[in-house]
Amino acid sequence: MLQQSPHRLSIPSNFASSSPSTSSSSKSFPKPQFSIPKPSNSLSRIVCEAVDSKPKQKPLPANGGVGLYTGRDPNFKKPEWLKQKAPQGERFEEVKDSLSRLKLHTVCEEAQCPNIGECWNGGGDGVATATIMLLGDTCTRGCRFCAVKTSRNPPPPDPMEPQNTAVAIASWGVDYIVLTSVDRDDIPDGGSGHFAETVEALKNLKPEIMVECLTSDFRGDLEAVDTLVHSGLDVFAHNIETVKRLQRIVRDPRAGYEQSLSVLKHAKVSKKGMITKTSIMLGLGESDDELKEAMADLRAIDVDILTLGQYLQPTPLHLTVKEYVTPEKFAFWKEYGESIGFRYVASGPLVRSSYRAGELFVQTMIRESAKNTAMTS
C-alpha cells in the first residue's frame, strides 16, 4: 500500500511433539541403501550467472541476504541528504498525544515516514501536518516496500470511525486533510463505503474543508471507485508505486499497473472536474526511459498531480535500495513532469504521497476546478 506523504493539517492538539509410540512387538527393518548425488558446482555456477548477469558486487552479509530482492546491500550507504534527526519537540509530542487519545492511526507512524518530525512540528510555516489512516492499522496485502503490518484477517473496521474521525478533524480547524487506508481485501467493497462515510461526515461538519483520499485499488472494482468519488472528496489519489516492469517485484500480486491506471482513469471520468493524483518511488532499479513511459501513461489518462520520492528500505526483510537518486535528478524530474502536462509535480528525496498536499497551489487548483465545473454544468 501505500507509501505516503504529509498533508497540511493544522492540529491543535507449541504443538507438543511426542515420540512415536513403539510396540515391543515391532520389528526393525534394514534401512534402504541409496545415495543422492551432489549437485555439480559448474551447474550451480551457471544457474547463478543466468539469474544475475550484472557486474559482480560484494555479497550481502549472512544476516542481510534474506531473499532474491531483499537484504541490506553494503555497497549502498545512505547519503547525507537523507539523514534526518530523530523526531522530537513539544509540538511533536502534543500531536502524538492528541492522535493517541482520539484513537486515530496515521500513515506517518505506521509507514515510518521520514518526514514525521518536520510535519508534526509544523515545518517552516508552523502548521502541523498528518495523514489519517482509516480502516485500522493492519493491511491484507504484503507489498515488499511497505512497513505497515499485515494479516489475512485483520479486525473488522470500527463502525464509529467515520463519525469520530470527522469530529476530531473538524475540531482541529484544518483547511485541508488527507485520508488514506490500508488495503482491505476482506471487505466486499474494499472499504470504499467506509471511506465515503468519513468524507460525508466531515463535509457535513465542515463544508469548506478540502479532502484528499489516498486509496487502495479496491481490487479494480470501479463501482467502489464511484462510491468514493461521489462522496464529496476534492482529490482522488491512488499510487502506482513503481514503473511497469517492477510491479510484480515491488507490489503484492493482487495489485497491478493496468489495474491502478484503470482506477485513476475511472475516477477522472466518473465525476467532472475530479482532480487525480499518484506517486512513484525511485531507487528500485527503474531506468529513465521506464519512468518516462510511466509518466506518459499517467498523462494519457489525464492525471493532474504526481509525487516522486526516494524509496527507503524499512527493514532488511524489505526490498533492497538499488540507487540513491540525487536531489538534482529529482529536480530534473519535476521540470520534465510539468513540461509534459502535469499540473503539479512534487519531486525530492524525502517527498511522500501526501507531501505538501494542501499547500496553497493545490488548494487554488481545487477551487479553480470547482468553479469551472460549476460554470459548465
VENBEL-V726017 format. One record per helix or strand. SS is the DSSP state (H for helix, E for strand). FROM is the first residue (numbers start at 1). LEN is the number of residues. If there is no record, write none. Layout:
SS_FROM_LEN ; SS_FROM_LEN
//
This chain:
H_41_11 ; E_70_1 ; H_80_3 ; H_90_12 ; E_105_2 ; H_107_4 ; H_116_5 ; E_131_4 ; E_139_1 ; E_150_1 ; H_161_12 ; E_176_6 ; H_192_14 ; E_210_5 ; H_218_3 ; H_222_8 ; E_235_3 ; E_241_1 ; H_244_7 ; H_257_14 ; E_275_8 ; H_288_13 ; E_305_6 ; E_319_1 ; H_327_13 ; E_344_4 ; H_360_17
//
